[in-house]
Amino acid sequence: MASILVISAHPDDETLFAGGTLAMYAGQGHDVTILETTRGEGGEVGEPPLTSRENLGTFREQEVRKAAQALGVRDIFFLPYIDPYMEINGIARRIDIPLKDFAKAIGEYVDRIQPDLIITHGSNGEYGHPQHIYTHQATRKALSNGNPDTALMSWSAWYKPSERERILNMDDRADIVNDITPWLDAKISAALFHKTQHAMFLRNSGASSVAEMVWKTESFHIWKGPLPTDLTNSTPSIATL
């Protein structure tokens, strides 16, 4: 079976953008691991507050560990970088780390895990988040220095008609679009564990509940392939465009 490494800018990104696909892969017996580049210290503490800002990183780590378990993820790791604080409706920022150092830190996990496939953010950062974009850039740089056989794809690739165009990377054409309805319950369960971010989820999506805001399709652009045979032969729900 395939080894899959998911590289996420913040806890919850992997759940919202690719949770259904991760649950699918895990359910098929593939080995799924997550690397969080921050603990989301700059995010929200909940409404009403569930923790203090000083303890938010630790709290969100526990949230994403539970979410990962709901998706069937084998293990999860964290880089030591601190997510910059962002006020509600404020300006998002990326970590203040040179790209070569960021890529090196990611590369150490790539070397350790030796994944067959890496999944990460798209080139436009979905809705333009600087840390999403920087994570994409660092992951590609790390992979260029690593195992030449490792495939790479990014989530929220562009396709039309789409469920939510706002979160798609317009420069990344979708190579695959996955109807994750069979794994929707697992994705919703994982999203429900990210309690500190629920008010933000609802505010940004306009949905009335977390379950309602979880989208049912997930799209991916393949930057480097081919995908492992174990994946392409065991994912009949994925349609190639």
N, C-alpha and C positions, 0 to 999 in steps of 0.2 A: 504493500500500500504506500501511498505518497506521503511525504513530509511537507507540511505547509506552514510557513511563517507569515504571520500577519503583523504589519508594522503600522502602528496607529499613533497619531499626534497626541490624543487625549483619551482617557477612559470615556467610553460611550461611542466614539467614532466607529470603531469596528462593529459595534452592535447595530447602529443605525444604518450604516452604509452597506454592510455585508453580513449581518447576523444570520439571515436565512441561509445563505450559501455556506457559511461556516458550520451551521447546524447540519446541513445536508452532508457536507464532507465528513464531519465527525461521525454522523450516523452511519455512513458507509464504511467506517473503519479507518479512515485516513487520520493521520497524526497532525492535529492542529495546535499550533503554539502562537501566542500573542506577545509582541514586544511593544510596550507603551513607551513613547519617548519622553513623556512627562506624566505626572500624576494628576494633572488638571487643577493645580493649585490656584490658577487664575479664574476659575469658573465661579458659579453661584453656590451659595450655601443652603439653598432651599427656601421655600415660602410656605409656612414659617421656617426659620432657620433650624436645620438638623444638626449643625455642628458649628464650630467657630471657624473663622477664616484661617487661623493659625493651624488648625487640625484638618483643614479641608483635604489636603493631599492624602493623608492617612485614611480619611473617611472614604474618599473616592476610590482609593486602592481596594478597600474592602467591597465597595459596590461593584467594581468591575470584576473582582475575583468571583463574586456570586453570579454575575452575568455570564462570565466565561464558563462557569460550571453548567449553567442552564443551556448553553449552546453546545456543550460536549467537548469544550477545549481541554487539551491535556495539561498544559502548563502556561503560565504567564510570567513575564519578566518586565522590569522597569529600568529605564535609564535614569541617571541621577539629576537630570535637568529640571529646573523649576519653571513651570508655566507662568508667564507674566500675567499680573492681575489685569482684569478687564471689567470696567463698570458696565452696568446694564445699558445697552445701546451705545456703548463706548467703542473705542477703536481697538481691534484685536492686534496683537503683536506676536512675533516669533521669539524663540529663545535667542539670547545674545551669545551664540557660540559660532566660531568659524566653521564654515561648511566642511572643511577637511577633517576637523575634529569630530563633528557630528557624524559624518560618514564613517569615520574610523570606529566610533563607538557602536554604530549599527553593524559594521562589518565584523566586529568581534563576535556578535551573536550569530551572524550568518555563518561564520567559520565554525562556531561551536555546534550549531544545529544542522548545518549542511542540508538546507531544505531543497526539495525538488521544485517548489513553487513559492514565490513571495507575492503577497497581496498588500497593496498600500494605497495611499491617497492618489488622486488624479493631479495632473499638471496645473490645473487652475485652482486647486484647493477647494473643489466643490463650489462653495459660494465665496471663494476668494480669501479664505482664512490664511494669513501668512504662515502659521505653523504647519498647516496642512501642506502648503506649497513647499515649504522648506523640508518637510519630512519626505515628500516625493523626491525632491532633488537629492537629498542625502542618501536615500535608499538606492537611487539609480547610480550614484557615484560609488557607493559601497559595493554594489553588485558588479560594477565595471572592473573592480579590483579583485573580485572573488571568483567563485566557482563558475566557469563558463557554461556549465550545463543547467544552471538554475534558471527556471522560467520566471517572468515577472509580468504581473498584470495589476491594473489599478481599477478601483471601483468608481461608481457614478459616472460611467462613460456616456457620451451624448447619443441619444436616439430619439426619434419622433414617430408616432405620438408617445409621450412618456407620462408617467404618473405624476412626477414633480420635476419640471424642467429647471426650477430654481436651484436645485442641488446638483445638477449635472455639470461636468467639465466639458465645455463647448469645444475645446481643442482635442479632445480624446474621443474618437469615434468608437462606438460600441461594437465589439466583436462578438460578444455574447450577451444575451439578456435572459435572466433567469426568473421564471415565475416561482416564487418561494412559498406559495400558498400552503403546500404540505408541511412546511417548517415555520409557518407564521406564528403558531402558538409558542414555539421555543424563542422566537425573536421577540415577541411581546413580553414573555416572561423575563428575558434578559433586560429589555428596556425598562421594565418596572423596577428593577434593582437600582437603576441610576436615579434614585429619589431626589438627590440634591439638584438635579438638572431638569426635573419635571416641569417646573414653572416656565423655564426657558424653552423647553420642547413645545409646550402649548402656545406660548406667546409667539414663537417664530413660525409655527405651522398653522395657527388659527384653528386647530382641532379642539374638540371638547374633552378629549381623554387621550391618555398615552396610547392606548390600544388603537384608537382611531388614527393617530398620526404616524403609526408604523407602516411604511409603504410595503407593498406586496411584490414589487419587482426590484431586481438588483442587476445592474449592468456593469460590464467590465471591458476595458481595453487591454489587449495583449501587447506589451512593449517588447517582450523577448520570449521566444518560444522555441520549440513547441511545448504545449502543456504536457505534463506526464501522461503516459498512456493509461495509467490506472485511473486518472481523473476523467479523461475524455471518453473512456469506455464505460464509466459508471455513473454518468450524469445525464440521463435521457431528458431531464426537464430543461436543460440548457439548450437554447436555440442559437445557432450560429447565424449571424446576419449577413 
